[in-house]
Amino acid sequence: MRVIIVEDELHNYRLLKGMVEKLRPDWNIVEWLESVKSTVAWLENNPAPDLIFMDIQLTDGISFSIFDSVQVDSMVIFTTAYDEYALQAFQVNSIDYLLKPVKLEKLEQAIGKFEHLAGPRKDDSNLKPDYHELLEAITQGEKKYRKRFLISGATSFFKLNVEDIAWFYTESRMTTANTFTNKQYPIDFTMEKLEEQLDPDVFFRVNRSVIVHINAVRKFESHFGGKLILRLIPPFDEPITISRLKATEFKEWIGL
């Protein structure tokens, strides 16, 4: 496995290099680069590495400008000290990132995800992130919401658009996305993480177990104690109860 590290601080480079060598001693760290300019030149004149660890803020600019100057065919794990909006953008685009100072367990998780996705994802242009969108989110502080999920099939991966999901349901720590065509896919996210990443104008968490798309709401009925019973499209297996405390918030969300 050929790896390069793009990092403008020697201390951070040595720290990251040491942790990578500890976790994957058979990997070959072929180059250390410190700037946008040197990274572009190296990528233009060398075979693409399998993986790039890339700091966002380099000595001569934001590293995303690298992608404007040269085609990057490698997968990238970013290292960053940016704020919550940047992190939200990384999550939206399903990009691995490491928050400085880098911790060994987080690095191991990111490497594991890379190894899991590298083969099928590497050649799929539909799954490549929009680095311009990331840059815009960082520079303008605009919160972005998730647009798609990467779904693992029996022999391949495919993307599931958020707009196609009618509801999310969790049971026994397993979260499932149910589409408007009534297909189910496992999603490796907690309900709390989904709440952070889904557009609140479109999705609402009606109780501890269910998050619904507004277009999946067929009707709701009054229930005793100020509760509501929710009916969905496609139909849910059992009645969905919305508590009295959530009922007012739900009605406001639905537009009443």
C-alpha positions as a LaTeX table, in Angstrom:
\begin{tabular}{lrrr}
\hline
Residue & $x$ (\AA) & $y$ (\AA) & $z$ (\AA) \\
\hline
Met1 & 0.00 & 0.00 & 0.00 \\
Arg2 & 1.57 & 3.29 & $-1.16$ \\
Val3 & 0.83 & 6.32 & 1.01 \\
Ile4 & 1.83 & 9.99 & 0.98 \\
Ile5 & 1.44 & 12.52 & 3.79 \\
Val6 & 0.72 & 16.18 & 3.01 \\
Glu7 & 1.48 & 18.16 & 6.16 \\
Asp8 & 3.35 & 21.42 & 6.66 \\
Glu9 & 4.38 & 20.88 & 10.29 \\
Leu10 & 7.27 & 18.49 & 10.94 \\
His11 & 6.00 & 17.51 & 14.38 \\
Asn12 & 2.56 & 16.55 & 13.04 \\
Tyr13 & 4.14 & 14.66 & 10.15 \\
Arg14 & 6.39 & 12.62 & 12.45 \\
Leu15 & 3.47 & 11.91 & 14.80 \\
Leu16 & 1.18 & 10.72 & 12.02 \\
Lys17 & 3.92 & 8.74 & 10.26 \\
Gly18 & 4.79 & 6.94 & 13.48 \\
Met19 & 1.17 & 5.99 & 14.15 \\
Val20 & 0.61 & 4.74 & 10.59 \\
Glu21 & 3.78 & 2.63 & 10.78 \\
Lys22 & 2.60 & 1.21 & 14.10 \\
Leu23 & $-0.84$ & 0.29 & 12.80 \\
Arg24 & 0.20 & $-0.83$ & 9.30 \\
Pro25 & 3.93 & $-1.69$ & 9.32 \\
Asp26 & 3.69 & $-3.19$ & 5.82 \\
Trp27 & 2.50 & 0.09 & 4.27 \\
Asn28 & 5.02 & 2.19 & 2.33 \\
Ile29 & 4.98 & 5.92 & 3.09 \\
Val30 & 6.58 & 7.06 & $-0.15$ \\
Glu31 & 6.62 & 10.85 & 0.30 \\
Trp32 & 6.13 & 13.76 & 2.69 \\
Leu33 & 4.91 & 17.00 & 1.07 \\
Glu34 & 4.47 & 20.38 & 2.75 \\
Ser35 & 2.58 & 22.61 & 0.32 \\
Val36 & $-0.07$ & 22.82 & $-2.39$ \\
Lys37 & 2.58 & 23.50 & $-5.01$ \\
Ser38 & 4.83 & 20.57 & $-4.11$ \\
Thr39 & 1.87 & 18.20 & $-3.85$ \\
Val40 & 0.57 & 19.15 & $-7.30$ \\
Ala41 & 4.05 & 18.70 & $-8.80$ \\
Trp42 & 4.50 & 15.30 & $-7.14$ \\
Leu43 & 1.08 & 14.02 & $-8.26$ \\
Glu44 & 1.75 & 15.16 & $-11.82$ \\
Asn45 & 4.99 & 13.22 & $-11.99$ \\
Asn46 & 4.34 & 10.06 & $-10.00$ \\
Pro47 & 1.86 & 7.19 & $-10.02$ \\
Ala48 & $-1.16$ & 7.88 & $-7.84$ \\
Pro49 & $-0.73$ & 6.53 & $-4.30$ \\
Asp50 & $-3.42$ & 4.35 & $-2.76$ \\
Leu51 & $-4.06$ & 6.81 & 0.06 \\
Ile52 & $-3.24$ & 10.41 & 0.91 \\
Phe53 & $-3.26$ & 11.87 & 4.42 \\
Met54 & $-3.80$ & 15.59 & 3.76 \\
Asp55 & $-3.83$ & 18.59 & 6.05 \\
Ile56 & $-6.37$ & 21.23 & 5.01 \\
Gln57 & $-4.40$ & 24.40 & 5.78 \\
Leu58 & $-0.96$ & 24.32 & 4.15 \\
Thr59 & 1.77 & 26.96 & 3.96 \\
Asp60 & 0.61 & 28.24 & 0.56 \\
Gly61 & $-3.16$ & 27.80 & 0.80 \\
Ile62 & $-6.10$ & 25.47 & 1.32 \\
Ser63 & $-5.32$ & 21.92 & 0.20 \\
Phe64 & $-8.61$ & 21.66 & $-1.72$ \\
Ser65 & $-7.01$ & 23.80 & $-4.43$ \\
Ile66 & $-4.85$ & 20.77 & $-5.25$ \\
Phe67 & $-7.92$ & 19.16 & $-6.80$ \\
Asp68 & $-8.35$ & 22.14 & $-9.13$ \\
Ser69 & $-4.83$ & 21.73 & $-10.47$ \\
Val70 & $-4.38$ & 17.99 & $-10.88$ \\
Gln71 & $-6.56$ & 14.91 & $-11.08$ \\
Val72 & $-6.47$ & 13.06 & $-7.77$ \\
Asp73 & $-7.31$ & 9.37 & $-8.17$ \\
Ser74 & $-6.38$ & 8.43 & $-4.62$ \\
Met75 & $-8.64$ & 8.26 & $-1.59$ \\
Val76 & $-7.97$ & 11.00 & 0.95 \\
Ile77 & $-8.12$ & 11.14 & 4.72 \\
Phe78 & $-7.98$ & 14.77 & 5.84 \\
Thr79 & $-6.43$ & 16.05 & 9.03 \\
Thr80 & $-8.07$ & 19.20 & 10.28 \\
Ala81 & $-8.46$ & 21.59 & 13.18 \\
Tyr82 & $-11.53$ & 23.25 & 11.63 \\
Asp83 & $-14.85$ & 23.91 & 13.32 \\
Glu84 & $-18.14$ & 22.04 & 13.37 \\
Tyr85 & $-19.25$ & 23.28 & 9.94 \\
Ala86 & $-16.24$ & 21.75 & 8.27 \\
Leu87 & $-16.74$ & 18.49 & 10.14 \\
Gln88 & $-20.39$ & 18.47 & 9.10 \\
Ala89 & $-19.31$ & 18.85 & 5.48 \\
Phe90 & $-16.93$ & 15.92 & 5.78 \\
Gln91 & $-19.71$ & 13.75 & 7.18 \\
Val92 & $-22.10$ & 14.79 & 4.44 \\
Asn93 & $-19.65$ & 13.72 & 1.76 \\
Ser94 & $-18.67$ & 10.48 & 3.52 \\
Ile95 & $-15.02$ & 11.57 & 3.76 \\
Asp96 & $-12.79$ & 10.35 & 6.53 \\
Tyr97 & $-11.18$ & 13.05 & 8.62 \\
Leu98 & $-8.93$ & 13.17 & 11.67 \\
Leu99 & $-9.27$ & 16.01 & 14.12 \\
Lys100 & $-5.94$ & 17.30 & 15.41 \\
Pro101 & $-4.28$ & 16.23 & 17.59 \\
Val102 & $-4.64$ & 12.87 & 15.87 \\
Lys103 & $-5.48$ & 9.98 & 18.21 \\
Leu104 & $-4.40$ & 6.42 & 17.51 \\
Glu105 & $-7.86$ & 4.87 & 17.86 \\
Lys106 & $-9.40$ & 7.42 & 15.46 \\
Leu107 & $-6.63$ & 6.80 & 12.94 \\
Glu108 & $-7.25$ & 3.06 & 13.17 \\
Gln109 & $-10.97$ & 3.59 & 12.49 \\
Ala110 & $-10.23$ & 5.79 & 9.47 \\
Ile111 & $-7.76$ & 3.28 & 8.05 \\
Gly112 & $-10.27$ & 0.49 & 8.57 \\
Lys113 & $-12.92$ & 2.42 & 6.65 \\
Phe114 & $-10.44$ & 3.11 & 3.84 \\
Glu115 & $-9.57$ & $-0.58$ & 3.58 \\
His116 & $-13.26$ & $-1.49$ & 3.52 \\
Leu117 & $-14.19$ & 1.00 & 0.81 \\
Ala118 & $-11.03$ & 1.37 & $-1.26$ \\
Gly119 & $-11.68$ & $-1.28$ & $-3.91$ \\
Pro120 & $-15.23$ & $-0.59$ & $-5.11$ \\
Arg121 & $-15.29$ & 3.10 & $-4.27$ \\
Lys122 & $-11.99$ & 4.06 & $-5.85$ \\
Asp123 & $-13.23$ & 3.80 & $-9.43$ \\
Asp124 & $-16.78$ & 5.03 & $-8.88$ \\
Ser125 & $-16.97$ & 8.69 & $-9.91$ \\
Asn126 & $-20.51$ & 8.94 & $-8.55$ \\
Leu127 & $-19.20$ & 8.44 & $-5.02$ \\
Lys128 & $-16.29$ & 10.87 & $-5.20$ \\
Pro129 & $-16.77$ & 13.85 & $-2.90$ \\
Asp130 & $-17.38$ & 17.39 & $-4.06$ \\
Tyr131 & $-14.33$ & 19.23 & $-2.76$ \\
His132 & $-15.73$ & 22.56 & $-3.93$ \\
Glu133 & $-18.70$ & 22.00 & $-1.65$ \\
Leu134 & $-16.36$ & 21.26 & 1.24 \\
Leu135 & $-14.36$ & 24.41 & 0.60 \\
Glu136 & $-17.53$ & 26.49 & 0.43 \\
Ala137 & $-18.74$ & 25.06 & 3.73 \\
Ile138 & $-15.45$ & 25.91 & 5.43 \\
Thr139 & $-15.04$ & 29.41 & 4.03 \\
Gln140 & $-18.68$ & 30.47 & 4.41 \\
Gly141 & $-19.57$ & 28.57 & 7.56 \\
Glu142 & $-22.67$ & 27.11 & 5.94 \\
Lys143 & $-24.08$ & 23.97 & 7.48 \\
Lys144 & $-24.56$ & 21.19 & 4.93 \\
Tyr145 & $-26.84$ & 18.23 & 5.31 \\
Arg146 & $-26.31$ & 14.67 & 4.19 \\
Lys147 & $-27.44$ & 13.93 & 0.63 \\
Arg148 & $-26.61$ & 10.24 & 0.30 \\
Phe149 & $-25.44$ & 7.10 & 2.08 \\
Leu150 & $-22.95$ & 4.49 & 0.94 \\
Ile151 & $-24.65$ & 1.09 & 1.12 \\
Ser152 & $-22.73$ & $-2.18$ & 1.21 \\
Gly153 & $-24.29$ & $-4.92$ & $-0.92$ \\
Ala154 & $-23.35$ & $-8.58$ & $-1.17$ \\
Thr155 & $-20.57$ & $-7.99$ & $-3.71$ \\
Ser156 & $-20.49$ & $-4.23$ & $-4.31$ \\
Phe157 & $-21.35$ & $-0.77$ & $-2.99$ \\
Phe158 & $-23.96$ & 1.71 & $-4.17$ \\
Lys159 & $-25.31$ & 5.09 & $-3.11$ \\
Leu160 & $-28.70$ & 5.63 & $-1.55$ \\
Asn161 & $-30.04$ & 9.17 & $-1.94$ \\
Val162 & $-31.54$ & 10.68 & 1.21 \\
Glu163 & $-34.52$ & 11.98 & $-0.75$ \\
Asp164 & $-35.52$ & 8.35 & $-1.48$ \\
Ile165 & $-35.76$ & 7.41 & 2.20 \\
Ala166 & $-39.23$ & 7.47 & 3.80 \\
Trp167 & $-38.08$ & 6.75 & 7.34 \\
Phe168 & $-35.29$ & 5.46 & 9.56 \\
Tyr169 & $-35.99$ & 2.88 & 12.25 \\
Thr170 & $-33.73$ & 1.58 & 15.00 \\
Glu171 & $-34.11$ & $-1.57$ & 17.05 \\
Ser172 & $-31.54$ & $-3.40$ & 19.18 \\
Arg173 & $-28.89$ & $-0.84$ & 18.11 \\
Met174 & $-29.48$ & $-1.63$ & 14.42 \\
Thr175 & $-30.63$ & 1.26 & 12.23 \\
Thr176 & $-32.51$ & 0.64 & 9.00 \\
Ala177 & $-33.43$ & 3.03 & 6.16 \\
Asn178 & $-36.80$ & 2.28 & 4.56 \\
Thr179 & $-37.29$ & 3.76 & 1.09 \\
Phe180 & $-40.49$ & 5.04 & $-0.51$ \\
Thr181 & $-40.41$ & 1.87 & $-2.63$ \\
Asn182 & $-40.44$ & $-0.12$ & 0.64 \\
Lys183 & $-36.87$ & $-1.46$ & 0.44 \\
Gln184 & $-34.78$ & $-1.73$ & 3.59 \\
Tyr185 & $-31.06$ & $-1.08$ & 4.00 \\
Pro186 & $-28.90$ & $-1.17$ & 7.15 \\
Ile187 & $-27.32$ & 2.20 & 8.02 \\
Asp188 & $-24.29$ & 2.43 & 10.28 \\
Phe189 & $-25.51$ & 5.50 & 12.17 \\
Thr190 & $-27.20$ & 6.12 & 15.50 \\
Met191 & $-30.42$ & 8.12 & 15.58 \\
Glu192 & $-28.52$ & 10.95 & 17.25 \\
Lys193 & $-26.01$ & 11.11 & 14.40 \\
Leu194 & $-28.81$ & 11.02 & 11.83 \\
Glu195 & $-30.53$ & 13.93 & 13.56 \\
Glu196 & $-27.32$ & 15.96 & 13.24 \\
Gln197 & $-26.87$ & 15.16 & 9.54 \\
Leu198 & $-30.42$ & 15.25 & 8.14 \\
Asp199 & $-32.21$ & 18.45 & 7.07 \\
Pro200 & $-34.66$ & 19.26 & 9.91 \\
Asp201 & $-37.08$ & 20.82 & 7.41 \\
Val202 & $-37.42$ & 17.42 & 5.73 \\
Phe203 & $-36.87$ & 14.88 & 8.54 \\
Phe204 & $-38.35$ & 14.74 & 12.05 \\
Arg205 & $-37.56$ & 12.36 & 14.88 \\
Val206 & $-41.01$ & 11.38 & 16.11 \\
Asn207 & $-39.80$ & 9.15 & 18.96 \\
Arg208 & $-36.70$ & 7.32 & 20.15 \\
Ser209 & $-36.89$ & 4.76 & 17.34 \\
Val210 & $-38.20$ & 6.54 & 14.23 \\
Ile211 & $-37.19$ & 9.48 & 12.03 \\
Val212 & $-39.65$ & 10.27 & 9.23 \\
His213 & $-39.49$ & 12.13 & 5.90 \\
Ile214 & $-42.20$ & 14.75 & 5.60 \\
Asn215 & $-43.49$ & 13.18 & 2.37 \\
Ala216 & $-43.94$ & 9.85 & 4.19 \\
Val217 & $-46.58$ & 11.34 & 6.52 \\
Arg218 & $-49.99$ & 10.15 & 5.29 \\
Lys219 & $-52.01$ & 11.34 & 8.32 \\
Phe220 & $-51.95$ & 11.53 & 12.10 \\
Glu221 & $-54.71$ & 11.03 & 14.65 \\
Ser222 & $-55.34$ & 12.32 & 18.16 \\
His223 & $-54.74$ & 9.82 & 20.93 \\
Phe224 & $-55.42$ & 9.84 & 24.66 \\
Gly225 & $-53.24$ & 11.99 & 26.88 \\
Gly226 & $-52.46$ & 14.45 & 24.10 \\
Lys227 & $-50.50$ & 11.90 & 22.10 \\
Leu228 & $-50.66$ & 11.38 & 18.34 \\
Ile229 & $-50.80$ & 8.24 & 16.21 \\
Leu230 & $-48.87$ & 8.61 & 12.96 \\
Arg231 & $-49.65$ & 6.78 & 9.70 \\
Leu232 & $-46.95$ & 6.59 & 7.04 \\
Ile233 & $-46.48$ & 5.89 & 3.34 \\
Pro234 & $-45.43$ & 3.15 & 2.81 \\
Pro235 & $-47.20$ & 1.73 & 5.88 \\
Phe236 & $-45.17$ & 1.09 & 9.02 \\
Asp237 & $-45.51$ & $-2.35$ & 10.60 \\
Glu238 & $-47.13$ & $-0.99$ & 13.77 \\
Pro239 & $-48.74$ & 2.28 & 14.93 \\
Ile240 & $-46.22$ & 5.03 & 15.62 \\
Thr241 & $-46.95$ & 6.98 & 18.79 \\
Ile242 & $-45.82$ & 10.58 & 19.24 \\
Ser243 & $-45.68$ & 11.71 & 22.87 \\
Arg244 & $-47.62$ & 14.70 & 24.18 \\
Leu245 & $-44.36$ & 16.64 & 24.58 \\
Lys246 & $-43.39$ & 15.94 & 20.95 \\
Ala247 & $-46.89$ & 16.45 & 19.51 \\
Thr248 & $-46.80$ & 20.26 & 19.44 \\
Glu249 & $-43.34$ & 20.32 & 17.89 \\
Phe250 & $-44.45$ & 17.77 & 15.29 \\
Lys251 & $-47.50$ & 19.83 & 14.32 \\
Glu252 & $-45.34$ & 22.91 & 13.92 \\
Trp253 & $-42.94$ & 20.93 & 11.74 \\
Ile254 & $-45.72$ & 19.58 & 9.56 \\
Gly255 & $-46.96$ & 23.13 & 9.02 \\
Leu256 & $-50.05$ & 23.38 & 11.22 \\
\hline
\end{tabular}
